């Protein structure tokens, strides 16, 4: 049995990812951090509509955590395994769990929260949730889970129930870190000005504006049910969470550097994340009360204010990297 304390990846009750919480818990257990995996979280794109019935919110594209940065800066490898083909076999999964746990490393298991008794979606919604497998009693068919998102430790679960609901898992490995985020200038520059990024810093405001304008024109429709609101939140939360993630990355850099510009940017992105979350709450209220154009105008105005803030913050951070280049 592995004694891994559940650690929340952000200080917010809902603006967190269960996978992030698992990774941060393992990182803390290993005496390291994980926040450089958020270095790309400033990005965002608004995709063209794929079909006439595609919901507006599903066109928002936010970057996933950077597992490459997690290993490079923090010495922690994280690799997904989708359950398909041989991985669908029960004994295959049991063997993986037994092997990894006996070597002293947990396994992240992702499953349908509809079947998880302590999840808020239990018997209500089919959504994905993730926990850490920290122990296995194969003879009794019991797996022990630590759920960082809900703050639960060593929950004993019938393996058959978990296995039927499980659709992916992920493995952790330790490796040598190849880069140091204490060199904050080089780290920030690499995260912002990489030419391979699909979106560059000076394009983010236009992408956000396209999203805001589409909302103003179309709004978000729903049937007023709790399920409709929950489905919207699943997609909509990605935007505020990404801004909170980038704030945490900037704060990590500033903790060692003590640079006022980094501190201001971290605070600015934290505020942006909180404001996008408030906007999502307003959108749900408007969605449930007729999607009225006048209400959408007010929300659009607030969106524009946050977009201006993000544009200013990114400009200042890019300028900071240019000052660094000129200095050196």
Rosetta silent file (secondary structure, phi, psi, omega in degrees, C-alpha in Angstrom):
SEQUENCE: XXXXXXXXXXXXXXXXXXXXXXXXXXXXXXXXXXXXXXXXXXXXXXXXXXXXXXXXXXXXXXXXXXXXXXXXXXXXXXXXXXXXXXXXXXXXXXXXXXXXXXXXXXXXXXXXXXXXXXXXXXXXXXXXXXXXXXXXXXXXXXXXXXXXXXXXXXXXXXXXXXXXXXXXXXXXXXXXXXXXXXXXXXXXXXXXXXXXXXXXXXXXXXXXXXXXXXXXXXXXXXXXXXXXXXXXXXXXXXXXXXXXXXXXXXXXXXXXXXXXXXXXXXXXXXXXXXXXXXXXXXXXXXXXXXXXXXXXXXXXXXXXXXXXXXXXXXXXXXXXXXXXXXXX
SCORE:     score description
SCORE:     0.000 S_00000001
   1 L     0.000  129.041  179.800    0.000    0.000    0.000 S_00000001
   2 L   -94.906  131.887 -177.407    1.407    3.378   -1.008 S_00000001
   3 L   -95.643   84.905 -177.935    0.889    6.234    1.434 S_00000001
   4 L  -111.896  117.024  179.980    0.224    9.170   -0.899 S_00000001
   5 L   -72.247  137.742  177.025   -1.531   12.191    0.581 S_00000001
   6 L   -72.152  124.094 -178.716   -4.241   13.719   -1.656 S_00000001
   7 L  -119.539  131.127  177.653   -3.103   17.159   -2.837 S_00000001
   8 L   -84.544  136.040 -175.208   -5.330   19.648   -4.653 S_00000001
   9 L   -77.120  -21.047  175.033   -3.680   21.243   -7.681 S_00000001
  10 L  -137.666  163.382  179.369   -5.411   24.619   -7.163 S_00000001
  11 L   -81.285    7.189 -174.614   -7.032   26.302   -4.143 S_00000001
  12 L   -98.048  142.638 -178.488  -10.451   26.338   -5.858 S_00000001
  13 L   -61.945  -40.179 -175.642  -13.252   23.844   -5.088 S_00000001
  14 L  -119.760  -18.776 -179.433  -14.208   23.223   -8.729 S_00000001
  15 L   -82.991   62.316 -179.366  -11.602   24.992  -10.881 S_00000001
  16 L  -146.526  159.345  173.175   -9.386   21.935  -10.800 S_00000001
  17 L  -110.680  135.146  179.163   -8.765   18.829  -12.839 S_00000001
  18 H   -62.594  -32.487  177.593   -8.869   15.436  -11.144 S_00000001
  19 H   -68.897  -43.446  175.530   -5.907   14.365  -13.304 S_00000001
  20 H   -56.794  -43.497 -179.705   -3.940   17.454  -12.241 S_00000001
  21 H   -60.937  -41.669  178.119   -4.725   16.631   -8.615 S_00000001
  22 H   -62.673  -46.503 -178.330   -3.403   13.091   -9.078 S_00000001
  23 H   -63.689  -44.797  179.994   -0.200   14.308  -10.735 S_00000001
  24 H   -63.573  -35.893  178.285    0.417   16.979   -8.093 S_00000001
  25 H   -63.765  -43.598  178.875   -0.159   14.390   -5.341 S_00000001
  26 H   -67.964  -41.241  179.083    2.450   12.065   -6.850 S_00000001
  27 H   -60.683  -46.771  179.370    4.867   14.955   -7.446 S_00000001
  28 H   -62.172  -41.265  178.247    4.553   16.132   -3.839 S_00000001
  29 H   -60.276  -33.068  179.871    4.999   12.539   -2.624 S_00000001
  30 L   -91.748    4.057  176.939    8.234   12.400   -4.629 S_00000001
  31 L    76.464   24.746  179.106    9.420   15.755   -3.284 S_00000001
  32 L  -128.645 -165.169 -179.881    9.078   17.647   -6.540 S_00000001
  33 L  -126.063 -175.688 -179.857    6.533   19.884   -8.299 S_00000001
  34 L  -143.097   -1.262 -165.197    4.461   19.675  -11.470 S_00000001
  35 H   -73.026  -12.714  174.541    3.490   23.228  -12.447 S_00000001
  36 H   -67.848  -15.755  175.812    5.780   23.574  -15.472 S_00000001
  37 H   -69.436   -7.285  177.688    3.292   21.302  -17.230 S_00000001
  38 H   -99.020    6.890 -174.623    1.065   24.418  -17.269 S_00000001
  39 L   -63.566  -18.711  179.087    3.537   26.571  -19.212 S_00000001
  40 L  -100.968    8.757 -170.778    1.413   26.362  -22.379 S_00000001
  41 L   -75.262   -3.613  174.670   -1.898   27.110  -20.648 S_00000001
  42 L   -74.021  -17.233 -175.328   -2.081   30.683  -22.003 S_00000001
  43 L   -71.525  159.668  175.737   -3.056   29.250  -25.390 S_00000001
  44 L  -173.897  140.264  173.538   -6.611   29.028  -26.700 S_00000001
  45 E  -137.451  153.817  178.687   -8.294   28.679  -30.072 S_00000001
  46 E  -116.497  109.596 -171.484  -11.887   28.885  -31.260 S_00000001
  47 L   -82.025  156.004  174.713  -12.527   26.304  -33.953 S_00000001
  48 L   -65.926  150.730 -178.877  -14.896   26.525  -36.902 S_00000001
  49 L   -65.792  127.736 -176.854  -18.228   24.799  -36.426 S_00000001
  50 L   -84.880  -27.375  179.484  -17.953   21.146  -37.473 S_00000001
  51 L  -153.281  157.065 -177.196  -21.682   20.490  -37.767 S_00000001
  52 L   -58.703  -27.986 -177.106  -24.886   22.553  -37.479 S_00000001
  53 L  -100.274   10.050  178.070  -25.726   21.019  -34.106 S_00000001
  54 L   -71.129  123.176  179.605  -22.254   21.362  -32.553 S_00000001
  55 L   -61.700  145.979 -179.421  -22.617   23.382  -29.309 S_00000001
  56 H   -54.007  -44.704 -173.156  -20.765   26.680  -29.189 S_00000001
  57 H   -66.880  -24.882 -179.902  -18.796   25.743  -26.081 S_00000001
  58 H   -76.474   -5.665  176.862  -17.391   22.596  -27.721 S_00000001
  59 H   -88.609   -7.490  174.394  -15.562   24.768  -30.240 S_00000001
  60 E   -73.849  126.098  179.374  -13.279   26.100  -27.498 S_00000001
  61 E  -118.202  115.884  178.640   -9.885   24.379  -27.755 S_00000001
  62 L  -114.899  147.902 -177.500   -7.537   24.570  -24.779 S_00000001
  63 L   -70.216  147.723  172.510   -4.123   22.880  -24.531 S_00000001
  64 L   -78.514  165.732  175.578   -3.674   19.719  -22.517 S_00000001
  65 L   -58.257  148.702 -179.666   -1.045   19.579  -19.813 S_00000001
  66 L   -91.753  101.561  177.988    2.483   19.258  -21.197 S_00000001
  67 H   -68.560  -25.945  177.387    3.805   15.855  -20.150 S_00000001
  68 H   -65.217  -43.038  178.111    7.070   16.755  -21.907 S_00000001
  69 H   -69.627  -33.372  177.801    7.566   19.727  -19.562 S_00000001
  70 H   -59.485  -44.440 -179.890    6.553   17.588  -16.577 S_00000001
  71 H   -76.515  -40.646 -175.689    9.415   15.190  -17.256 S_00000001
  72 H   -67.120  -41.311 -175.393   11.932   17.811  -18.453 S_00000001
  73 H   -96.262  -26.465 -173.374   11.526   20.222  -15.524 S_00000001
  74 H  -119.443   -3.985  177.028   10.288   17.975  -12.715 S_00000001
  75 L    68.253   31.174 -179.519   11.686   14.521  -13.498 S_00000001
  76 E  -130.004  113.959  177.494    8.278   12.838  -13.563 S_00000001
  77 E   -88.909  141.878 -177.262    7.102   10.897  -16.605 S_00000001
  78 E  -139.436  117.032 -175.190    3.372   10.466  -17.136 S_00000001
  79 E  -130.557  127.492  178.913    2.039    8.287  -19.949 S_00000001
  80 E   -77.284  146.344  169.297   -1.573    7.528  -20.878 S_00000001
  81 E  -131.449  113.715  177.512   -2.754    4.062  -21.879 S_00000001
  82 E   -78.415  139.164 -179.536   -6.175    3.891  -23.495 S_00000001
  83 L   -81.208   97.630  173.963   -8.061    0.703  -22.742 S_00000001
  84 L  -153.220  159.266 -178.107   -8.466   -0.948  -26.095 S_00000001
  85 H    60.709 -132.981 -178.638   -7.269   -4.184  -27.650 S_00000001
  86 H   -59.382  -30.266 -178.093   -5.179   -6.245  -25.181 S_00000001
  87 H   -66.926  -13.547  177.636   -5.515   -3.524  -22.532 S_00000001
  88 H   -77.059  -16.090 -178.533   -9.227   -4.346  -22.299 S_00000001
  89 L   -70.554  133.622 -177.619   -8.411   -7.727  -20.765 S_00000001
  90 H   -60.484  -45.952 -178.248   -9.039   -7.831  -17.010 S_00000001
  91 H   -67.367  -32.008  175.718   -5.920   -9.871  -16.220 S_00000001
  92 H   -60.014  -45.990 -179.968   -3.796   -7.563  -18.371 S_00000001
  93 H   -67.451  -41.837  177.792   -4.899   -4.635  -16.228 S_00000001
  94 H   -60.398  -41.979 -179.828   -4.431   -6.584  -12.991 S_00000001
  95 H   -64.045  -41.641  177.492   -0.901   -7.558  -14.026 S_00000001
  96 H   -61.147  -48.630 -179.528   -0.032   -3.928  -14.824 S_00000001
  97 H   -59.952  -47.141 -177.935   -1.397   -2.742  -11.482 S_00000001
  98 H   -62.868  -42.872 -179.503    0.363   -5.464   -9.530 S_00000001
  99 H   -64.755  -47.140 -177.270    3.672   -4.855  -11.293 S_00000001
 100 H   -68.218  -43.792 -178.910    3.623   -1.075  -10.893 S_00000001
 101 H   -65.979  -37.759  179.015    2.440   -1.084   -7.291 S_00000001
 102 H   -68.965  -22.858  176.638    5.025   -3.687   -6.279 S_00000001
 103 L   -85.494   -3.302  175.422    7.701   -1.446   -7.821 S_00000001
 104 L    93.851   16.823  178.613    6.529    1.396   -5.582 S_00000001
 105 L  -123.308  139.009  178.032    4.651    3.571   -8.077 S_00000001
 106 L   -75.011  170.494  174.487    0.908    4.314   -8.204 S_00000001
 107 E  -126.682  130.540  173.978   -1.252    4.014  -11.304 S_00000001
 108 E   -80.599  130.335  177.598   -3.768    6.644  -12.353 S_00000001
 109 E  -118.331  129.486  178.880   -7.084    5.049  -13.292 S_00000001
 110 E  -108.919  132.285 -173.418   -9.716    6.917  -15.294 S_00000001
 111 E  -148.864  170.572  178.998  -13.303    5.746  -15.165 S_00000001
 112 E   -75.536  117.785 -177.263  -16.929    6.747  -15.606 S_00000001
 113 H   -68.695  -10.744  174.705  -17.941    8.755  -12.536 S_00000001
 114 H   -57.473  -28.826 -177.238  -21.516    7.503  -13.005 S_00000001
 115 H  -101.461    8.316 -177.840  -20.334    4.375  -11.159 S_00000001
 116 L  -100.523  112.589 -172.867  -18.328    6.142   -8.418 S_00000001
 117 L   -58.392  -30.301 -176.269  -20.331    6.315   -5.140 S_00000001
 118 L   -95.961   -1.223  177.797  -18.570    9.406   -3.780 S_00000001
 119 L   -80.960  146.818  179.116  -18.660   11.429   -7.033 S_00000001
 120 L   -65.811  -20.775 -179.393  -21.317   14.124   -7.418 S_00000001
 121 L   -88.097    2.269 -176.289  -22.193   12.555  -10.790 S_00000001
 122 L   -53.836  122.295  179.746  -22.970    9.145   -9.232 S_00000001
 123 L    58.187   20.547  178.920  -25.988    7.651  -11.004 S_00000001
 124 L  -123.231  -49.484 -174.846  -26.637   11.055  -12.614 S_00000001
 125 L  -134.160  147.653  174.010  -24.105   11.808  -15.353 S_00000001
 126 L   -94.489   95.205  177.075  -21.621    9.886  -17.466 S_00000001
 127 L  -129.766  165.122 -177.148  -18.427   11.900  -17.010 S_00000001
 128 E   -92.627  139.247  176.788  -14.789   10.945  -16.650 S_00000001
 129 E  -136.723  158.297 -178.598  -13.026   10.900  -13.292 S_00000001
 130 E  -137.371  141.887  176.248   -9.537    9.849  -12.192 S_00000001
 131 E  -135.432  171.742  173.286   -7.998    8.490   -8.988 S_00000001
 132 E   -99.522  126.582  169.636   -4.704    6.958   -7.937 S_00000001
 133 E   -81.423  117.840 -174.939   -4.544    3.199   -7.476 S_00000001
 134 E  -117.895   -4.471  179.197   -2.304    2.839   -4.419 S_00000001
 135 E  -162.392  154.914 -178.937   -2.950   -0.758   -3.352 S_00000001
 136 E  -147.762  125.920  172.142   -4.261   -4.064   -4.673 S_00000001
 137 E  -111.588   91.797 -172.707   -5.478   -7.206   -2.919 S_00000001
 138 L   -66.026  -35.341 -178.210   -5.766   -9.548   -5.861 S_00000001
 139 L   -66.247  -32.844  179.395   -6.949  -12.510   -3.805 S_00000001
 140 L   -96.923   -1.574  179.403   -9.887  -10.497   -2.441 S_00000001
 141 L    61.691   38.262 -178.524  -10.452   -8.635   -5.723 S_00000001
 142 E  -117.471  133.311  173.000  -10.103   -5.270   -3.941 S_00000001
 143 E  -114.567  142.944 -178.531   -8.324   -2.199   -5.263 S_00000001
 144 E  -107.820  126.539 -175.915   -7.451    0.750   -3.012 S_00000001
 145 E  -116.317  142.047  167.638   -7.887    4.241   -4.416 S_00000001
 146 E  -112.359  121.018 -176.429   -6.759    7.669   -3.264 S_00000001
 147 E  -106.046  100.677 -177.177   -8.966   10.386   -4.734 S_00000001
 148 L   -68.406  -33.295 -177.474   -7.146   13.707   -4.597 S_00000001
 149 L   -64.300  -43.752 -179.499  -10.065   15.645   -6.110 S_00000001
 150 L   -97.175    2.674  176.448  -12.486   14.606   -3.360 S_00000001
 151 L    68.828   31.957 -178.278   -9.790   14.322   -0.686 S_00000001
 152 E  -105.671  140.002  179.758  -10.335   10.608   -0.025 S_00000001
 153 E  -118.779  138.908  171.725   -7.592    8.186    0.995 S_00000001
 154 E    51.952   50.717  174.743   -7.428    4.398    0.676 S_00000001
 155 E   -78.501  121.010  178.847  -10.975    3.821   -0.548 S_00000001
 156 E   -82.291  124.298 -175.996  -11.523    0.060   -0.930 S_00000001
 157 E  -130.807  139.565  174.349  -13.363   -0.688   -4.196 S_00000001
 158 E   -61.974  123.566 -174.635  -14.431   -3.950   -5.813 S_00000001
 159 H   -61.251  -35.974 -178.495  -12.023   -4.358   -8.727 S_00000001
 160 H   -61.132  -39.108  178.763  -14.702   -5.729  -11.051 S_00000001
 161 H   -65.278  -43.818  179.463  -16.766   -2.551  -10.653 S_00000001
 162 H   -65.501  -45.056 -175.402  -13.753   -0.348  -11.374 S_00000001
 163 H   -60.672  -39.074 -179.855  -12.571   -2.469  -14.294 S_00000001
 164 H   -68.432  -30.488 -178.031  -15.949   -2.285  -16.019 S_00000001
 165 H   -91.936  -14.212 -172.959  -16.031    1.516  -15.692 S_00000001
 166 E   -77.501  128.756  178.698  -12.332    2.119  -16.481 S_00000001
 167 E  -119.285   -8.789  171.483  -11.552    3.502  -19.949 S_00000001
 168 E  -160.274  162.732  168.639   -7.925    4.606  -19.525 S_00000001
 169 E  -145.504  172.107 -177.243   -5.081    4.581  -17.079 S_00000001
 170 E  -143.174  146.047 -176.848   -1.699    6.261  -16.836 S_00000001
 171 E  -108.629  145.944  175.936    1.711    5.237  -15.560 S_00000001
 172 E  -109.699  141.421  172.951    4.226    7.268  -13.583 S_00000001
 173 E  -142.694  149.077  174.144    8.009    6.930  -13.825 S_00000001
 174 E   -89.770  146.913  176.679   10.876    8.921  -12.377 S_00000001
 175 L  -148.392  171.153  176.820   13.532   10.345  -14.691 S_00000001
 176 L   -80.492  129.051  175.465   16.346   12.871  -14.569 S_00000001
 177 L   -67.451  136.369 -177.866   15.172   16.442  -15.116 S_00000001
 178 L  -103.384   -9.660  179.546   16.931   17.937  -18.143 S_00000001
 179 L  -136.367  160.209 -179.933   15.995   21.588  -17.559 S_00000001
 180 L  -122.710  124.512  178.571   15.732   23.908  -14.580 S_00000001
 181 L   -78.300   -5.090  173.427   12.864   26.329  -14.085 S_00000001
 182 L   -66.866  -22.450  168.625   15.066   28.310  -11.689 S_00000001
 183 L   -83.328   75.417 -168.878   16.390   29.803  -14.939 S_00000001
 184 H   -64.582  -32.890 -178.703   13.079   31.592  -15.196 S_00000001
 185 H   -62.243  -50.040 -179.327   14.024   33.777  -18.172 S_00000001
 186 H   -65.717  -38.955  179.692   14.825   30.851  -20.476 S_00000001
 187 H   -62.409  -48.350 -179.678   11.848   28.876  -19.175 S_00000001
 188 H   -62.985  -43.554 -179.645    9.376   31.701  -19.813 S_00000001
 189 H   -60.145  -43.422  179.921   10.817   32.428  -23.233 S_00000001
 190 H   -64.579  -36.134 -179.013   10.489   28.782  -24.271 S_00000001
 191 H   -73.644  -28.731 -174.683    6.887   28.590  -23.109 S_00000001
 192 H   -97.521  -38.339 -166.661    5.809   31.779  -24.902 S_00000001
 193 L  -111.497   20.891  177.483    7.853   32.169  -28.070 S_00000001
 194 L   -69.439  119.233 -177.233    8.169   28.630  -29.403 S_00000001
 195 L   -66.466  -14.234  179.604    7.451   28.870  -33.165 S_00000001
 196 L   -82.473   -9.163  178.151    5.941   25.357  -33.153 S_00000001
 197 L   -61.244  136.638  178.666    3.019   26.470  -30.973 S_00000001
 198 L   -66.167  -27.599  177.813   -0.248   26.314  -32.964 S_00000001
 199 L  -124.946  132.768  177.823   -1.246   29.654  -31.445 S_00000001
 200 L   -98.159  158.199 -175.953    1.169   32.522  -30.802 S_00000001
 201 H   -53.138  -37.195 -177.412    0.712   35.071  -27.979 S_00000001
 202 H   -78.267    2.104  178.677   -0.402   37.853  -30.336 S_00000001
 203 H  -105.237  -12.091 -173.221   -3.211   35.632  -31.696 S_00000001
 204 H   -64.165  -44.604 -177.441   -4.934   34.722  -28.430 S_00000001
 205 H   -59.554  -39.844  179.699   -7.016   37.902  -28.100 S_00000001
 206 H   -65.901  -37.271  178.486   -8.453   37.427  -31.606 S_00000001
 207 H   -67.101  -43.599  177.906   -9.405   33.826  -30.810 S_00000001
 208 H   -64.257  -38.846  178.959  -11.093   34.849  -27.562 S_00000001
 209 H   -64.520  -38.579  177.558  -12.891   37.681  -29.361 S_00000001
 210 H   -61.905  -39.428  176.869  -14.209   35.235  -31.968 S_00000001
 211 H   -64.726  -46.923 -179.004  -15.632   33.137  -29.131 S_00000001
 212 H   -62.233  -42.603 -179.481  -17.191   36.187  -27.441 S_00000001
 213 H   -66.224  -38.162  178.157  -18.708   37.437  -30.707 S_00000001
 214 H   -65.545  -37.602  176.645  -20.144   34.002  -31.494 S_00000001
 215 H   -64.833  -43.434  179.769  -21.734   33.920  -28.043 S_00000001
 216 H   -57.649  -41.039 -176.821  -23.216   37.390  -28.574 S_00000001
 217 H   -76.548  -42.626 -171.305  -24.759   36.271  -31.862 S_00000001
 218 H  -103.702  -35.825 -170.837  -25.896   32.755  -30.945 S_00000001
 219 L    70.677 -172.689  177.117  -25.937   32.429  -27.181 S_00000001
 220 L  -123.721  123.691 -178.389  -26.046   29.024  -25.525 S_00000001
 221 L  -103.247  153.058  178.293  -29.291   27.103  -25.586 S_00000001
 222 L  -162.705  173.123 -178.370  -30.433   24.345  -23.258 S_00000001
 223 L   -94.097    8.117  177.409  -33.529   22.704  -21.875 S_00000001
 224 L    80.481    3.328 -178.748  -33.101   24.253  -18.420 S_00000001
 225 L   -86.075  161.402  176.557  -32.267   20.952  -16.744 S_00000001
 226 H   -62.360  -33.919  179.952  -29.448   20.323  -14.283 S_00000001
 227 H   -65.216  -40.530  178.676  -27.977   17.885  -16.790 S_00000001
 228 H   -63.371  -42.435  177.897  -27.775   20.573  -19.478 S_00000001
 229 H   -63.347  -42.351 -179.679  -26.009   22.921  -17.046 S_00000001
 230 H   -64.835  -41.816  178.845  -23.583   20.172  -16.003 S_00000001
 231 H   -63.024  -39.744  176.669  -22.775   19.288  -19.605 S_00000001
 232 H   -62.180  -45.544 -177.438  -22.053   22.949  -20.349 S_00000001
 233 H   -60.951  -36.346 -178.361  -19.778   23.231  -17.305 S_00000001
 234 H   -55.991  -44.053  179.209  -17.717   20.208  -18.348 S_00000001
 235 H   -82.231  -42.373 -173.234  -16.570   22.047  -21.476 S_00000001
 236 H   -67.498  -31.694 -178.571  -16.775   25.614  -20.196 S_00000001
 237 H   -63.128  -20.721 -177.394  -14.600   25.009  -17.121 S_00000001
 238 H   -59.841  -34.520 -178.298  -11.608   24.335  -19.366 S_00000001
 239 H   -69.838  -54.876  177.184  -11.127   28.075  -20.010 S_00000001
 240 H   -61.740  -36.724  179.602  -10.990   29.323  -16.391 S_00000001
 241 H   -62.888  -40.303 -179.258   -8.968   26.262  -15.359 S_00000001
 242 H   -63.847  -37.479 -179.953   -6.383   26.964  -18.062 S_00000001
 243 H   -70.550  -37.827  174.612   -5.960   30.555  -16.835 S_00000001
 244 H   -64.437  -41.370  177.726   -5.579   29.377  -13.230 S_00000001
 245 H   -57.384  -47.975 -177.883   -3.030   26.813  -14.443 S_00000001
 246 H   -66.166  -35.134  174.846   -0.936   29.476  -16.183 S_00000001
 247 H   -58.826  -42.710  179.931   -1.139   31.655  -13.075 S_00000001
 248 H   -66.077  -37.717  176.139    0.308   28.776  -11.029 S_00000001
 249 H   -62.224  -47.705  179.575    3.140   28.326  -13.534 S_00000001
 250 H   -62.585  -38.741  178.545    4.008   32.039  -13.360 S_00000001
 251 H   -64.831  -37.561  176.599    3.846   31.949   -9.565 S_00000001
 252 H   -59.916  -44.872  177.813    6.251   28.993   -9.550 S_00000001
 253 H   -62.938  -42.018 -176.598    8.753   31.023  -11.574 S_00000001
 254 H   -71.563  -26.920 -179.850    8.294   34.056   -9.352 S_00000001
 255 H   -57.766  -33.005  179.142    8.735   32.076   -6.129 S_00000001
 256 H   -97.409  -24.426 -173.351   12.413   31.722   -6.973 S_00000001
 257 H   -96.645  -31.530 -177.590   12.943   34.871   -9.022 S_00000001
 258 L    54.151   54.747  179.512   10.941   37.520   -7.103 S_00000001
 259 L  -106.157  118.189 -176.160   10.302   39.554  -10.257 S_00000001
 260 H   -52.968  -37.906 -179.028    7.420   42.054   -9.870 S_00000001
 261 H   -64.285  -36.872  176.959    6.309   41.602  -13.499 S_00000001
 262 H   -67.767  -42.306  179.862    5.916   37.844  -12.973 S_00000001
 263 H   -62.194  -42.893  179.213    3.995   38.387   -9.759 S_00000001
 264 H   -64.839  -41.263 -179.735    1.623   40.852  -11.451 S_00000001
 265 H   -66.331  -40.419  178.274    1.057   38.488  -14.365 S_00000001
 266 H   -61.242  -43.724  178.622    0.366   35.560  -12.034 S_00000001
 267 H   -66.375  -38.630  179.742   -2.193   37.644  -10.151 S_00000001
 268 H   -63.923  -42.430  179.400   -3.693   38.875  -13.427 S_00000001
 269 H   -72.160  -31.833  174.068   -4.203   35.372  -14.787 S_00000001
 270 H   -61.950  -45.226  178.709   -5.653   34.216  -11.481 S_00000001
 271 H   -63.203  -41.715  179.197   -8.168   37.063  -11.726 S_00000001
 272 H   -60.675  -42.600  178.273   -8.902   36.206  -15.374 S_00000001
 273 H   -60.891  -43.965  179.252   -9.627   32.606  -14.418 S_00000001
 274 H   -64.088  -38.319 -179.075  -12.026   33.677  -11.690 S_00000001
 275 H   -70.465  -39.060  175.819  -13.781   36.088  -14.069 S_00000001
 276 H   -63.355  -34.724  177.257  -14.204   33.457  -16.808 S_00000001
 277 H   -65.478  -42.337  176.871  -15.740   31.211  -14.168 S_00000001
 278 H   -62.161  -41.452  178.559  -18.213   33.954  -13.214 S_00000001
 279 H   -60.259  -41.769  177.677  -19.075   34.448  -16.875 S_00000001
 280 H   -59.356  -39.869  178.723  -19.818   30.736  -17.192 S_00000001
 281 H   -64.924  -40.252  177.589  -22.213   31.010  -14.258 S_00000001
 282 H   -66.009  -39.647  179.434  -23.965   33.980  -15.898 S_00000001
 283 H   -60.660  -40.670  178.797  -24.180   32.112  -19.211 S_00000001
 284 H   -63.581  -42.936  178.349  -25.933   29.223  -17.455 S_00000001
 285 H   -60.736  -43.878  179.795  -28.434   31.620  -15.850 S_00000001
 286 H   -67.024  -39.575  178.413  -29.157   33.236  -19.214 S_00000001
 287 H   -59.382  -37.996 -176.815  -29.385   29.816  -20.876 S_00000001
 288 L   -85.278   -2.501 -178.259  -31.997   28.742  -18.338 S_00000001
 289 L  -126.126   30.480  171.485  -34.041   31.932  -18.700 S_00000001
 290 L   104.022   -1.987  176.004  -34.587   32.180  -22.436 S_00000001
 291 L    56.533   45.575 -172.492  -31.151   33.129  -23.855 S_00000001
 292 L   -71.170  137.156 -178.364  -32.252   36.774  -24.151 S_00000001
 293 H   -57.289  -39.811 -178.094  -30.164   39.057  -26.435 S_00000001
 294 H   -61.956  -38.579  178.233  -30.008   41.907  -23.891 S_00000001
 295 H   -68.751  -36.355  179.030  -28.446   39.599  -21.305 S_00000001
 296 H   -65.832  -34.523  178.122  -25.949   38.333  -23.890 S_00000001
 297 H   -61.051  -43.491  179.473  -24.869   41.921  -24.608 S_00000001
 298 H   -63.789  -42.489  179.816  -23.953   42.410  -20.937 S_00000001
 299 H   -66.525  -39.665  179.118  -22.000   39.154  -20.845 S_00000001
 300 H   -61.208  -39.998  178.362  -20.207   40.042  -24.087 S_00000001
 301 H   -61.371  -42.731  179.081  -19.102   43.348  -22.581 S_00000001
 302 H   -67.073  -39.351  176.065  -17.622   41.529  -19.587 S_00000001
 303 H   -57.214  -44.471 -177.704  -15.932   39.022  -21.892 S_00000001
 304 H   -62.036  -35.916  177.787  -14.303   41.892  -23.788 S_00000001
 305 H   -64.118  -42.950 -179.649  -12.884   43.304  -20.549 S_00000001
 306 H   -69.026  -37.940  178.452  -11.230   39.999  -19.667 S_00000001
 307 H   -61.535  -41.985  177.464   -9.901   39.593  -23.205 S_00000001
 308 H   -61.661  -39.635  177.703   -8.275   43.039  -22.960 S_00000001
 309 H   -62.496  -48.259 -179.355   -6.688   42.001  -19.661 S_00000001
 310 H   -61.510  -40.578  179.587   -5.305   38.784  -21.149 S_00000001
 311 H   -61.517  -43.315  179.183   -3.967   40.654  -24.181 S_00000001
 312 H   -64.254  -43.854 -178.854   -2.185   43.143  -21.923 S_00000001
 313 H   -63.039  -44.450 -179.941   -0.724   40.401  -19.721 S_00000001
 314 H   -66.190  -39.824  177.376    0.616   38.411  -22.670 S_00000001
 315 H   -59.041  -43.540 -178.645    2.089   41.550  -24.262 S_00000001
 316 H   -66.563  -38.713  179.569    3.909   42.352  -21.014 S_00000001
 317 H   -69.048  -41.559  176.976    5.250   38.803  -20.662 S_00000001
 318 H   -63.958  -41.280  177.238    6.474   38.704  -24.264 S_00000001
 319 H   -60.867  -36.191  178.096    8.071   42.121  -23.758 S_00000001
 320 H   -62.405  -40.457  178.245    9.790   40.710  -20.680 S_00000001
 321 H   -69.762  -31.115  178.125   11.367   37.963  -22.796 S_00000001
 322 H   -70.380  -37.605  175.808   12.460   40.567  -25.374 S_00000001
 323 H   -61.789  -40.449  178.477   14.130   42.617  -22.647 S_00000001
 324 H   -61.394  -45.873 -179.345   15.933   39.460  -21.599 S_00000001
 325 H   -61.289  -43.715 -179.608   17.118   38.839  -25.174 S_00000001
 326 H   -66.460  -34.461 -178.666   18.365   42.407  -25.542 S_00000001
 327 H   -67.736  -38.755 -177.015   20.097   42.229  -22.183 S_00000001
 328 L   -94.611    0.000    0.000   21.977   39.083  -23.069 S_00000001
